[in-house]
Amino acid sequence: MSPPVAVVTGANRGIGLGAARRLARQGMCVVLTARDRARGEAACASLAAEGLDVRFHGLDVRSRGDADALGEWLAAELGRLDVLVNNAGVLLDPRGSRALDVAPELVRDTMETNVLGVLGTTQALAPLLRQGGRGRVVNVSSELGQLADMGIGSPAYRMSKAALNALTRILAQELAASGVKVNAMSPGWVRTGLGGANAPRSVDEAADTIAWLATLPDDGPSGGFFKDRRPIPW
Ligand SMILES: NC(=O)c1ccc[n+]([C@@H]2O[C@H](COP(=O)([O-])OP(=O)(O)OC[C@H]3O[C@@H](n4cnc5c(N)ncnc54)[C@H](OP(=O)(O)O)[C@@H]3O)[C@@H](O)[C@H]2O)c1
């Protein structure tokens, strides 16, 4: 039996790299993807040096061509896909930005990565996820996208994560019949390039819930939003 295969997007650093390490430590063959080949291969080599089963494949999530090429490579090289972690994301809003002032181009750029990137990647890889009959999709979202507690600041990012949450619920229903579970999670405020050095949480803490959702049993939840393995409001 070949090991389960997981794809992690934006995995050359930060939460994506932590999730790739965690899933590989749990015995998966992890396809670490990144838009920058050199940085992705370096990250992959660092995990391989730990004795982990990792491969690199390029993926700019804004490119549907990249996502289709990844799907073809997975089918030819590994023949299966069990887990997709949609982690790649950007926060482009300047500090203190407001919806009334935000540049539409910045909103478009943010949506392109955080929403359309997830949509295109999932569309391209869904046939392989369906094939196994128990695929798991984990969308790395944010509490800044929660409608229940919507505040101000970072409007483009907030809108993108709210849209990602909506997409999570839609995909969960569309894929339910094929046994694929789709959930969103919030990592909390994490020390990464995006979160900054003062964030209270580690990459490992975020990776724990990603790995939990990536390995849910058949009677586990789908279409939910989680933090620290517990449901949180939309
Ligand atoms: N850190 C936090 O406090 C926090 C809180 C809530 C949610 N999140 C979410 O967690 C996820 C990971 O963020 P992070 O904190 O680990 O940030 P990070 O350290 O800035 O890493 C972001 C990753 O996304 C990649 N990426 C960006 N655009 C991409 C594209 N078009 N195609 C492929 N990869 C792309 C980056 O690649 P490059 O190296 O090429 O730029 C990088 O690998 C994001 O979805 C973020 O919104 C983070």
Ligand as a Chemical Component Dictionary entry (heavy atoms), coordinates in Angstrom:
data_LIG
# 
_chem_comp.id                   LIG 
_chem_comp.type                 NON-POLYMER 
_chem_comp.pdbx_formal_charge   0 
_chem_comp.three_letter_code    LIG 
# 
loop_
_chem_comp_atom.comp_id 
_chem_comp_atom.atom_id 
_chem_comp_atom.alt_atom_id 
_chem_comp_atom.type_symbol 
_chem_comp_atom.charge 
_chem_comp_atom.model_Cartn_x 
_chem_comp_atom.model_Cartn_y 
_chem_comp_atom.model_Cartn_z 
_chem_comp_atom.pdbx_ordinal 
LIG N1  N1  N 0  0.019  34.081 10.677 1  
LIG C1  C1  C 0  -1.171 34.370 11.161 2  
LIG O1  O1  O 0  -1.306 34.965 12.245 3  
LIG C2  C2  C 0  -2.416 33.929 10.406 4  
LIG C3  C3  C 0  -3.651 34.153 11.029 5  
LIG C4  C4  C 0  -4.808 33.753 10.374 6  
LIG C5  C5  C 0  -4.704 33.113 9.146  7  
LIG N2  N2  N 1  -3.496 32.923 8.567  8  
LIG C6  C6  C 0  -3.474 32.274 7.264  9  
LIG O2  O2  O 0  -2.511 31.239 7.252  10 
LIG C7  C7  C 0  -2.062 31.014 5.910  11 
LIG C8  C8  C 0  -0.545 30.952 5.895  12 
LIG O3  O3  O 0  -0.064 32.197 6.337  13 
LIG P1  P1  P 0  1.326  32.377 7.110  14 
LIG O4  O4  O 0  1.009  33.065 8.387  15 
LIG O5  O5  O -1 2.095  31.121 7.116  16 
LIG O6  O6  O 0  1.981  33.481 6.163  17 
LIG P2  P2  P 0  3.391  33.556 5.415  18 
LIG O7  O7  O 0  4.502  33.141 6.301  19 
LIG O8  O8  O 0  3.399  34.932 4.828  20 
LIG O9  O9  O 0  3.267  32.464 4.267  21 
LIG C9  C9  C 0  2.343  32.613 3.221  22 
LIG C10 C10 C 0  2.632  31.552 2.205  23 
LIG O10 O10 O 0  1.695  31.707 1.126  24 
LIG C11 C11 C 0  2.451  31.688 -0.076 25 
LIG N3  N3  N 0  1.762  32.346 -1.170 26 
LIG C12 C12 C 0  1.293  33.603 -1.256 27 
LIG N4  N4  N 0  0.751  33.814 -2.476 28 
LIG C13 C13 C 0  0.894  32.647 -3.167 29 
LIG C14 C14 C 0  0.532  32.233 -4.464 30 
LIG N5  N5  N 0  -0.066 33.059 -5.329 31 
LIG N6  N6  N 0  0.805  30.967 -4.821 32 
LIG C15 C15 C 0  1.410  30.103 -3.968 33 
LIG N7  N7  N 0  1.806  30.449 -2.747 34 
LIG C16 C16 C 0  1.534  31.716 -2.349 35 
LIG C17 C17 C 0  3.747  32.374 0.278  36 
LIG O11 O11 O 0  4.735  32.138 -0.716 37 
LIG P3  P3  P 0  5.984  33.153 -0.957 38 
LIG O12 O12 O 0  7.051  32.752 -0.001 39 
LIG O13 O13 O 0  6.334  32.906 -2.381 40 
LIG O14 O14 O 0  5.468  34.543 -0.711 41 
LIG C18 C18 C 0  4.043  31.676 1.600  42 
LIG O15 O15 O 0  4.573  30.414 1.393  43 
LIG C19 C19 C 0  -2.653 32.152 5.072  44 
LIG O16 O16 O 0  -3.779 31.693 4.364  45 
LIG C20 C20 C 0  -3.059 33.172 6.115  46 
LIG O17 O17 O 0  -4.114 34.003 5.667  47 
LIG C21 C21 C 0  -2.349 33.311 9.167  48 
# 
loop_
_chem_comp_bond.comp_id 
_chem_comp_bond.atom_id_1 
_chem_comp_bond.atom_id_2 
_chem_comp_bond.value_order 
_chem_comp_bond.pdbx_ordinal 
LIG N1  C1  SING 1  
LIG C1  O1  DOUB 2  
LIG C1  C2  SING 3  
LIG C2  C3  SING 4  
LIG C2  C21 DOUB 5  
LIG C3  C4  DOUB 6  
LIG C4  C5  SING 7  
LIG C5  N2  DOUB 8  
LIG N2  C6  SING 9  
LIG N2  C21 SING 10 
LIG C6  O2  SING 11 
LIG C6  C20 SING 12 
LIG O2  C7  SING 13 
LIG C7  C8  SING 14 
LIG C7  C19 SING 15 
LIG C8  O3  SING 16 
LIG O3  P1  SING 17 
LIG P1  O4  DOUB 18 
LIG P1  O5  SING 19 
LIG P1  O6  SING 20 
LIG O6  P2  SING 21 
LIG P2  O7  DOUB 22 
LIG P2  O8  SING 23 
LIG P2  O9  SING 24 
LIG O9  C9  SING 25 
LIG C9  C10 SING 26 
LIG C10 O10 SING 27 
LIG C10 C18 SING 28 
LIG O10 C11 SING 29 
LIG C11 N3  SING 30 
LIG C11 C17 SING 31 
LIG N3  C12 SING 32 
LIG N3  C16 SING 33 
LIG C12 N4  DOUB 34 
LIG N4  C13 SING 35 
LIG C13 C14 SING 36 
LIG C13 C16 DOUB 37 
LIG C14 N5  SING 38 
LIG C14 N6  DOUB 39 
LIG N6  C15 SING 40 
LIG C15 N7  DOUB 41 
LIG N7  C16 SING 42 
LIG C17 O11 SING 43 
LIG C17 C18 SING 44 
LIG O11 P3  SING 45 
LIG P3  O12 DOUB 46 
LIG P3  O13 SING 47 
LIG P3  O14 SING 48 
LIG C18 O15 SING 49 
LIG C19 O16 SING 50 
LIG C19 C20 SING 51 
LIG C20 O17 SING 52 
# 
